[in-house]
């Protein structure tokens, strides 16, 4: 509870979200989802904050041209992982 407000402010500033976006998120459901699967908490948090080790992330660091390992898509980012037709 004591850290909730500063954490929400940090998330809002980091993502450059308007207050309307913050109000749109069901934070209670978000917290329940993370608590329900503690063994997947790190993975889900990285997924939500676009911090998974995707080819898009790797290409940023070494200016590579990696593609999705499952399909010919040039951009394997979080959204592609969730929607790839080959999964």
N, C-alpha and C positions, 0 to 999 in steps of 0.2 A: 504493500500500500504506500509506504513512504517514498518508494522510488518510482511509483507508477507515473506520476505527473512529469518528472524530469525525463523519464524514458520516452514517454509519448512526445514530449517537446523535441527530444533528440531525433526521433524517427521522423517527425514532421519536417524538421529543418534539413536533415540529411537527404530526404527524398524530394524536398521543395514542394510539399503538398499543401494545398489550401486547407483551412479548417473544415470545409465541406467534405473533403476526402477523408479526413480523420474521423468525422462524424459518421461517414458511410460504413466504416469498418466495424464489424461486430467484435469488439475486443474481448468480450467474455467468451465467445465461441472460439476465438483464436487461442486464448489461454487454455481452454479446456482441451482443444485439439493437441496442443503441445504437451499438456500434462497426461493425456490419455496414453500416449506412446512414448514414454521417457527414453526408450532405447533408440528412437528415431528423432529425438528432439534436435540434435545438432544438424542432421540432414534436412529436416523440415525448415529449420531456421535459415540455413544456407539457401535453400530453395526459395523461400519467401523473400530474401534480401538479395537475390541474384548473386550469390557468392559460391555457387557450385563450380567445381573445376571443369567447366565446359570448354569446347574448342574456341568459343568466342572469347572467353577469359584468357586462355593461353595465347591466342593470337594478339591480344592487346599487349602482352608482355614481351613477346619476341618478334612481333610483326610478321607472324607466320600466316599461312593460308590454309589452315586445316579445315576440313569439312566434317559434317556429321558422320560418325562411323557407321551409321545404318542406312543413310540415304545420301543423295548427291547435294543436299542443301549446303550452301556456303556459310550459313549462319546457324550454329548449334548453340542457342542460348536457352534460358529458362523456358521461354514460351515455346520454343521449338521442341524441347524435351517433352513438354506436356502435350503437344499436338502432332508430333511426328507420325506420319502415316505408317511407318515401318515398325512401330513399337507394338 
